[in-house]
């Protein structure tokens, strides 16, 4: 079991007794109902309670409904909405108000590949082709940046540098499409290990700048661990994986947001740990109207507590 | 005269503003006029609302009456350490209350952090979330807002248009609530650099790397992008939190530097030049301030600027910098 014992996951805080208990316990049903009600007429969902339909919250909402076996019609309409934003080169624009694509299209394509039908899977494959069609910026190694800037992962936008989160999304997509042996994936794995913060975890994508080690962050660390699902996190495996897991375990109890906690939970569950944490999500939704009204956050929390085998973002060896 | 929203609409229609020819700045102080105000503020516990109101009254042309006001703090990163990375919540809440008392129709606090996608985490760890909740202030995550393209009014980068969040486009008055910090790429991050956070990550990435790599030639373009953003968004007022700044390896990994002042004004380059002078820098040696001076965003020579309130000399202190920015201090 990855060389780290389950008992090292801190216990979730005690929930206060009273009316809030039922509210907090009810959050999964409340979240599923919220997703069904917050759907836009175009079939998509927005990030928050205002805004246009966007592919990432739509992908998360669809994946959450899929993982909880709810509302197949809404799932299909969501997938079709994502497909409607696909461009001739295979890219998908992040939202209706923005035509320039970003690597968030990989998030959408993961959901298309897992939750959709043959046409959706074909659309996901076109996204993969698009993502492999351009080279991100590289440069000669720079003395003031610790990372190997000659390595290519994936960038948020073509022609910019590779960063941890977009690279992780693309690696997950390629795994879902059985294309993880592609040479770009081999290079992406090297890039991910190269960018790990020496003390454990990952941040947006620089481990040290001007000789100062930078701090890790929760979401990039969780995504890196999910993307590197096929790498051994045990004692004989690469140290960044063990250190990343330890970093996330240290953050379980003091992470005060649904989104980050959701990705922590998914990453640890992907590595076999019992980190469902339902009480924490109820507490956090009760504390933040912004999260409570966000289809994105609701979707991530639902995914974090769903059956692992139904979660498009968790792949287990 | 066009108001801010009319201006943005016009540039959206034409797709571009004037293309500036060449950038042959000499590294010398200019004689461009400008103005800025320095107010003493020894700590965050004092009545900052009254202080900021006093400051705003020094700019009688500034009106918030009936306007939708967007307050943009510097909320770049989270940390569990005590490093003063972000605009202090007390300054944000005090500024909101000051604009309320100036009869603003609505006030929203908004930002798009450069490194983090989880705004709830940033709000919680910075302390700003709780402060806003207690003050009954709304917050909008600009990284994931709906967007619209407008013409790039500066055109120092190769970008023809800039995508702006709908919340920014709908605001009548954008106020930059910056932090007095060194910056390991730009030299200093003040009211103008703070405007990077107005740009949506969903378009420009995390960090906003598109804006880093859109120069002529294509490599590093942070100074050019700063001026493009300010010329395009046209924020109306700047308040820099210099009560405790950051020196050394800013904007994230530096050390606290108590200074004890707020720097304010409606001419962004002049406000930033004044703040830079307080940090012990020669403002004309900061690339984006030279560009901004030439672009009409205010003069940058402290010897020429109309300084209101306290003099620079009262607060001038030597901010440590990384070695590659040592020249910022040379006369």
Interface residues (C-beta under 8 A of the other chain):
Chain A: X46 X47 X48 X50 X51 X52 X54 X94 X95 X97 X98 X100 X102 X104 X137 X144 X155 X156 X157 X159 X160 X161 X163 X165 X166 X203 X204 X209 X210 X212 X214 X215 X217 X218 X219 X254 X255 X256 X257 X258 X259 X260 X284 X288 X290 X291 X296 X297
Chain B: X78 X79 X80 X81 X115 X116 X117 X118 X119 X120 X121 X124 X125 X129 X139 X141 X144 X145 X146 X147 X148 X163 X166 X184 X201 X202 X203 X204 X205 X206 X207 X209 X210 X212 X213 X249 X252 X253 X322 X324
